[in-house]
Amino acid sequence: MTDTIIWIYWFILSPLLGLLIGSFLNVCIYRLPKKETIVKGHSYCPSCSHDLKAADLVPVLSFLFLKGKCRYCSEKISARYALVEIVSGLYAMLAVWRFRPSVLPDSEPLSGNQIAFISNPVYASLLLALSAVFCFYLLLVWAMIIKDRQDVPAKLFIWFIVPVSIRIILQPEVMLQNGFVFIIYLTGLCLLYIISRIVFRQKLLFQFSAPYVAGFGLMVLYGGSRALAALLITYAAGMSLTKIIDSKSLFRWSPAETKQSSEVYSNISAGIRSFLPALSLLAASVWWFS
């Protein structure tokens, strides 16, 4: 009974903690590409640089109370800040629910006799949820930095050691299977790169930059075959859509109209491409819970 109460307590508390952490993730998304510290200094308005008070930093509620505007300069605040907080809170709650002890298969090494330093399955399940949440939050920061078309700092990927290590300890069999899927992912990338460069003499639709490859690779390593399937489906759909949008600029009557429409459609396509990592992450995360 006590174990059940502990799990219920964390299930109720998890979305609140997720909202608070989501507010911190917004700081990371904004400051890391600028190489600013994320552990010192006050939060400030990006428009007027005025330091924000505690009342301005209440997750979601401050955004609603201030009607999406800065209290000091009245500049519009992007709704993405509140969206990141909401997604963070929801994912924390879903992770605790997904990894509750009662639904985990017996084959998953959660019992005390299989994990020497964990005698209670409830704590083991909470550690699994923490691992999933940690991994998702890091990938969310990665995806949103790419969405902003900024450089992803390499030190962000070092933190993935934490969630991956936790899951290796708690679920070595699952992570072994995911490791094989990860090898398939890397092999597929190499083959596609060779084919595109040698056979077609052009770059792939995939952007072979280190942040993309590393982020998608960690998504696959943690989520396994489901994450890989979600990644392939999302990316194929997104790139197909951008190709359709790009082709629209060709069907215009006058050169002036063609040039103007080409710029518009080019911006739309670039926006979709930059948002694909976030869409792939959300698709993979939802699939993890199926």
C-alpha positions in Angstrom: 0.0 0.0 0.0 2.8 2.4 0.9 4.5 1.7 -2.5 1.2 2.6 -4.3 1.0 5.8 -2.3 4.5 6.7 -3.3 3.8 6.1 -7.0 0.5 8.1 -6.8 2.4 11.0 -5.1 5.0 11.2 -7.9 2.3 10.8 -10.6 0.5 13.9 -9.3 3.7 15.8 -8.7 5.3 15.0 -12.0 3.4 17.4 -14.3 4.0 20.3 -11.8 7.8 19.5 -11.8 7.6 19.1 -15.6 6.2 22.6 -16.0 8.9 24.1 -13.8 11.6 22.3 -15.7 10.0 23.3 -19.0 10.6 26.9 -17.9 14.2 26.1 -17.4 14.4 24.4 -20.8 13.3 27.6 -22.4 16.3 29.3 -20.8 18.5 26.6 -22.2 17.0 26.9 -25.7 17.6 30.6 -25.7 21.0 30.8 -24.0 23.0 27.8 -25.0 23.4 28.8 -28.7 24.5 32.2 -27.5 27.1 30.6 -25.2 25.5 32.3 -22.1 25.4 30.7 -18.7 22.3 28.8 -17.7 23.1 28.6 -14.0 23.8 32.2 -13.1 22.0 35.5 -13.5 18.3 36.4 -13.7 15.9 35.6 -16.5 15.3 38.6 -18.7 13.1 39.7 -21.5 14.7 39.1 -24.9 13.3 42.4 -26.2 14.1 44.9 -23.5 16.6 42.9 -21.4 14.7 43.8 -18.2 15.1 41.3 -15.4 12.0 39.2 -14.8 10.5 38.8 -11.4 9.1 35.6 -9.9 5.6 36.6 -10.8 6.7 36.8 -14.5 8.1 33.3 -14.5 5.2 31.2 -13.3 4.9 28.5 -16.0 2.0 29.0 -18.4 0.0 31.1 -15.9 2.3 34.2 -16.3 1.9 33.9 -20.1 -1.9 33.8 -19.8 -2.0 36.5 -17.2 0.2 38.9 -19.2 -1.8 38.1 -22.3 1.4 37.0 -24.1 3.2 40.3 -23.7 6.2 41.5 -21.6 5.1 43.4 -18.5 7.8 46.0 -19.0 8.0 46.7 -22.7 4.7 45.2 -23.9 6.5 43.3 -26.7 4.8 40.1 -27.8 6.0 36.9 -26.1 6.2 33.8 -28.3 3.5 31.2 -27.4 6.3 28.6 -27.8 7.5 29.3 -24.3 4.2 28.2 -22.9 4.0 25.3 -25.3 7.4 24.0 -24.3 6.3 24.1 -20.6 3.0 22.3 -21.3 4.7 19.6 -23.4 7.3 19.1 -20.6 4.7 18.8 -17.9 2.6 16.3 -20.0 5.5 14.2 -20.9 6.6 13.9 -17.3 3.2 12.7 -16.3 3.0 10.3 -19.2 6.4 8.8 -18.4 5.5 8.1 -14.8 2.3 6.5 -16.0 3.9 4.5 -18.8 6.6 3.0 -16.5 4.4 2.2 -13.6 5.3 -1.2 -12.1 2.0 -2.9 -12.8 2.3 -2.7 -16.6 6.0 -3.5 -17.0 6.6 -7.0 -18.4 8.2 -9.6 -16.1 11.0 -9.9 -18.6 12.1 -6.4 -17.9 14.7 -6.5 -15.1 13.0 -4.5 -12.4 12.7 -6.9 -9.5 14.9 -6.5 -6.5 16.7 -9.8 -7.0 17.9 -8.7 -10.4 19.0 -5.2 -9.4 21.2 -5.4 -6.3 20.9 -1.8 -5.2 17.1 -1.5 -5.9 14.9 -3.6 -3.7 11.6 -2.0 -4.6 10.1 -2.1 -8.1 8.4 1.3 -7.6 11.8 3.0 -7.3 13.1 1.2 -10.3 10.0 2.3 -12.3 10.5 5.9 -11.2 14.1 5.7 -12.3 13.0 4.5 -15.7 10.5 7.4 -15.9 13.3 9.8 -14.9 15.5 8.4 -17.6 12.8 8.8 -20.2 12.0 12.3 -19.1 15.7 13.4 -19.0 16.2 12.0 -22.5 13.1 13.7 -23.9 14.0 17.1 -22.3 17.5 17.0 -23.8 16.1 16.1 -27.2 13.5 18.8 -26.9 16.2 21.4 -26.3 18.1 20.0 -29.3 15.1 20.1 -31.6 14.1 23.6 -30.6 17.6 25.0 -31.1 17.5 23.5 -34.6 14.1 25.0 -35.1 15.6 28.4 -34.3 18.4 27.6 -36.9 21.1 28.0 -34.3 24.2 25.9 -33.7 23.6 23.1 -31.2 26.4 23.1 -28.6 28.3 19.8 -28.5 28.3 19.7 -24.7 24.5 19.1 -24.8 25.0 15.6 -26.1 27.4 14.7 -23.2 24.4 14.8 -20.9 22.8 11.9 -22.7 25.2 9.7 -20.8 22.9 10.0 -17.8 19.5 8.7 -19.2 21.2 6.1 -21.4 23.3 4.8 -18.5 20.2 4.5 -16.2 18.4 2.5 -18.8 21.4 0.3 -19.5 21.5 -0.6 -15.8 17.7 -1.1 -15.4 16.9 -2.6 -18.8 20.1 -4.1 -20.4 18.1 -6.4 -22.6 16.1 -3.6 -24.1 19.1 -1.4 -24.6 20.9 -4.3 -26.3 18.1 -4.6 -28.8 18.1 -0.8 -29.3 21.9 -1.0 -29.9 21.3 -3.2 -32.9 18.7 -0.8 -34.2 21.2 2.0 -33.7 23.8 0.1 -35.8 21.2 -0.3 -38.5 20.6 3.5 -38.4 24.3 4.3 -38.8 24.7 1.7 -41.6 21.7 3.1 -43.4 23.1 6.6 -43.2 26.4 5.5 -44.6 24.8 3.7 -47.5 22.5 6.6 -48.3 25.4 9.0 -48.3 27.5 6.8 -50.5 24.6 6.3 -53.0 23.7 10.0 -53.1 27.3 11.1 -53.6 28.6 8.4 -56.0 25.5 7.4 -58.0 23.4 10.6 -58.1 26.4 13.0 -57.5 24.3 15.2 -55.2 23.6 15.6 -51.5 20.7 13.8 -49.9 17.6 15.5 -48.8 18.9 14.7 -45.3 21.2 17.3 -43.8 24.3 15.4 -42.8 25.5 17.7 -40.1 26.7 16.4 -36.8 23.9 17.8 -34.7 21.2 16.2 -36.9 23.0 12.8 -37.0 23.8 12.8 -33.2 20.3 13.9 -32.2 18.4 11.4 -34.4 20.9 8.7 -33.4 20.3 9.2 -29.7 16.6 9.2 -30.3 17.0 5.8 -32.0 19.4 4.5 -29.4 16.9 5.2 -26.6 13.7 4.5 -28.4 14.8 1.6 -30.6 12.8 0.4 -33.6 9.7 2.4 -32.8 11.7 5.6 -32.7 13.5 4.7 -35.9 10.1 4.0 -37.6 8.7 7.3 -36.3 11.8 9.2 -37.5 11.6 7.7 -41.0 7.9 8.2 -41.5 8.0 11.8 -40.1 11.0 12.8 -42.1 9.8 11.2 -45.4 6.4 12.9 -45.0 8.0 16.3 -44.2 10.5 16.2 -47.0 7.8 15.1 -49.5 5.7 18.0 -48.4 8.6 20.5 -48.8 9.2 19.1 -52.4 5.5 19.7 -53.2 5.7 23.2 -51.8 8.9 23.9 -53.8 7.2 22.7 -57.0 4.4 25.2 -56.5 6.7 28.1 -57.3 7.2 26.8 -60.8 3.5 27.2 -61.8 3.2 31.0 -62.2 2.3 33.1 -65.2 4.9 35.9 -65.0 8.6 36.0 -64.1 8.0 38.6 -61.4 5.3 36.5 -59.8 7.4 33.4 -60.1 10.3 35.1 -58.3 8.1 36.4 -55.5 6.3 33.1 -55.0 9.6 31.2 -55.0 10.8 33.3 -52.1 7.6 32.7 -50.1 7.6 28.9 -50.8 11.3 28.7 -50.1 10.7 30.2 -46.6 7.9 27.8 -45.9 10.0 24.8 -47.0 12.9 26.0 -44.8 10.5 26.4 -41.9 9.2 22.9 -42.3 12.7 21.4 -42.5 13.9 23.2 -39.4 10.8 21.9 -37.5 11.3 18.2 -38.6 13.5 17.2 -35.6 10.8 18.4 -33.2 8.0 16.6 -35.1 10.1 13.4 -35.2 10.7 13.7 -31.5 7.0 14.1 -30.7 6.1 11.2 -33.1 8.7 8.9 -31.5 7.7 9.9 -28.0 4.0 9.1 -28.6 5.0 5.8 -30.2 7.0 4.9 -27.1 3.7 4.9 -25.2 1.8 2.7 -27.6 
